[in-house]
Amino acid sequence: MSETGSDSGIRSDWATKDFYKELGVAKTATGDEIKKAYRKLARANHPDSHPDDTAKHEKFKRVAEAYDVIGDPEKRKKYDRARELFASGYPAGGTGFSGGVNLDDLLRDRAGGGGGFGDLFGDFLGFGGGGRRQQPRAARGADLETTATIGFAEAFEGVTVSLRITADAACATCSGTGGKPGTSPHRCPTCDGTGFVVASVGGAFSMNETCPACGGRQLVYDEGCPTCHGTGRGRSARTIQAKVPAGVKDGQRIRLRGKGAPGERGGPAGDLYVTVKVGAHRVFGRKGEHLTIDVPISFTEAALGAEVKIPTLGGAPVTLKIPAGTPNGRTFRVRGKGAPRADGTRGDLLATVEVQVPAHLSHDAREALEAYAAATADSKLRAGLFDRAEG
């Protein structure tokens, strides 16, 4: 809202404006028709497109004001209700007729004994009827972040961890009021009990901000709480149980709904975001949804072929068939022995063979290898190496 006058002045001004005419739509227009008309007019009159056109600036402001009211179903109902009365010839502002009829009294009767004109418009202007304070709005609690460190096998299988959470909360001494216990509050004079103030954001635009004096609580105390010094806020610590799903990856961020900071004035709690740190394993590694393992094999196993048993994580060993002539560094895939996926299936186990060269040889082993070397002396293993290096 950009109006900054008194309560009654703002209400009278809004009540006598034809927002339907401003947007160029019928009173029976649908919500989609109203939105379409607003967008068209907003584009045509936006200050960014017409920086020096004051008339378009004012038109944009009026269009935005109109859409703010009749673009909202609840505000539109109250606006239409008041317009019916003004269409009958009653003046705005609660002024009386010569015959002694007062509009505020009339609206009070039509509303079924409510607070009159102020009550009718107070809801969508941010004021209570007759200047009375509205009920403070509920506020959602803040989102929190923490870190959980788990083992490699726990990430593979899933685990429930205990998390100690410290968060901003209502002060335990004053229960969030900000006042000294035993004292009585009164309406905040800065915002007149609305909980917000109107601040300019440049040009013809303005917006509502939380009142800096009362922090949006709408009430202030002459004596502040000695614990929180009038802020109404404190710190709370609690322990929660968080379930980490199977297959979680290192660095993955998990959202726990409603486990964040408590809400204010009955509002919902925020969310808790947990960044998971996964410890390393002595044998297995992780590559996305797959597990990895390095398998040492001998030269003879690589050359002649072999069947080698290898472990799996949390399951029975499997047999890896090594074909004859397998080179060092070749990777074999064992299906379904990897990390769990979100759809319930599993990735694979990727086994990479590492041919081991013995540091020490027995007499018999040396003789056998020397015989092998003699038998393969004519091998052209490095044939062409120098030619390729030169050219």
Secondary structure by P-SEA (a helix, b strand, c coil): ccccccaaaaaaaaaaccccccccccccccaaaaaaaaaaaaaacccccccccaaaaaaaaaaaaaaaaaacaaaaaaaaaaaaaaaaccccccccccccccaaaaaaaaaccccccccccccccccccccccccbbbbbbbbbbbbbbbccccccccbbbbbbbbbbcccccccccccccccccccccccccccbbbbbccccbbbbccccccccccccccccccccccccbbbbbbbbbbbbccccccbbbbbbcccccccccbbbbbbbbbbbbbbbbccccccccbbbbbbbbcccccccbbbbbbbcccccbbbbbbccccccbbbbbbccccccccccbbbbbbbbbbbbbbccccaaaaaaaaaaaaaacccccccaaaaaaac
